[in-house]
């Protein structure tokens, strides 16, 4: 039996319509909702947040099963 990839596992998560938000023409889910779903599928998941002092841009690195 082969194990699903992280993408395959996350791609099967069902998102409730109430969790979908809209900005302009784009639909999205909030970081909190996404994190909730990911951390349920992968309890050992971690993230590192980096804030740029120059422009205030925030980037996030997520590590699942040892891969970032």
C-alpha positions in Angstrom: 0.0 0.0 0.0 1.4 3.4 -1.0 1.2 6.4 1.3 -0.4 9.6 -0.1 1.8 12.6 -0.7 1.2 15.7 1.4 -0.5 17.3 -1.5 -2.8 14.4 -2.1 -3.7 14.3 1.6 -4.4 18.1 1.8 -6.2 18.1 -1.5 -8.8 15.7 -0.1 -9.8 18.1 2.7 -13.4 19.4 2.3 -13.8 23.1 3.0 -17.2 24.3 4.3 -18.9 27.0 2.2 -19.1 29.1 5.4 -15.3 29.1 5.6 -14.8 30.6 2.2 -14.3 34.3 2.0 -14.1 36.6 -1.0 -11.8 39.5 -1.8 -12.5 41.1 -5.1 -12.9 38.3 -7.6 -10.9 35.8 -5.5 -12.2 33.2 -3.0 -9.9 32.2 -0.2 -9.8 30.7 3.3 -8.3 32.5 6.2 -4.9 31.5 7.6 -6.6 30.3 10.8 -9.0 28.0 8.9 -6.2 26.7 6.7 -3.9 26.1 9.8 -6.8 24.3 11.5 -7.2 21.9 8.6 -3.5 21.3 8.1 -2.8 20.7 11.8 -5.6 18.2 12.0 -4.1 16.2 9.1 -0.5 16.7 10.3 -0.4 17.2 14.1 3.4 17.6 14.0 3.3 20.5 11.5 5.3 23.6 12.3 5.6 27.1 10.8 8.1 29.9 11.0 6.9 33.5 10.3 9.4 36.0 8.9 8.6 39.7 8.9 10.5 42.0 6.5 11.6 45.2 8.2 11.8 47.0 4.8 8.2 46.7 3.6 6.4 44.8 6.4 5.9 41.8 4.1 5.2 38.6 6.0 6.3 35.2 4.7 5.6 31.8 6.3 7.5 28.6 5.9 5.6 25.4 6.8 7.3 22.1 7.6 5.4 18.8 7.2 7.0 15.5 7.7 10.5 17.0 7.7 10.0 19.0 4.5 9.7 22.7 4.3 
